[in-house]
């Protein structure tokens, strides 16, 4: 259920008639009339009354497929705010998006792509900081300064707009720290995975570094168990190149108790005090695979507007089928 919610939450982009991005709340059931005051629409996902089915896929019954039937409900209302779309239009726009997102990702519902679009410094999830120092600071170091609001937009896409950081004093390198929110914190009602469920994290950084003693970027990730930066990748380009770190062994070690993973990028070489070392970042993202359903698709959908109370509720119910395979050890 959370896997399907996460898929919807991370991909949904609904544009209002005034060109603004709609705020859509994705949560487990139930619908909350109070929360809808702050959002343009709400999507809830719950299990249907259909029982979960288990099918044997081999004669000995060791490989089984478990099939779930989930109900996603979209709710929108006519809002008094002049910038809001009317409820029926909002409901139909969200439905249209769901009918694209779910089938498009039917084979990859367990995969979530996290990047900085459309965040700024008000973000409480992913954040970016920079520093100009001579050694690699830990994520908790006080040298880190958060990027100013407009700089965040430079990280949104691979679009040749870049955030840059200069180091000017002799021996100092330019650093950027990226904080990704990939895991849920205990007690939080969010749609990120529990860190134990994370199977793989693929981190990519697109950018370059310039320095008098040699160009290039060094990329590392913070290991919470060791309390150190590791999994080093490096390049030596003076134009955009993409460096990647693929975490497949114990990825949970890289996610802290708050659900944060820290990625650091630095110039491969320092400034000599005359010529600056400058680090450029065009784009950065994290792709996370979790253990969860391996397939989902839209089964059916119908309008179920509620017009006997005011304000009218514009509702749509979508039935989603999802399944996962499990192999049962021989007994
Ligand atoms: Ca960019």
Boltz pocket constraint, residues with backbone or C-beta under 6 A from the ligand:
constraints:
  - pocket:
      binder: B
      contacts: [[A, 153], [A, 154], [A, 155], [A, 156], [A, 157], [A, 158], [A, 159], [A, 160], [A, 161], [A, 162], [A, 281], [A, 282], [A, 283]]
      max_distance: 6.0
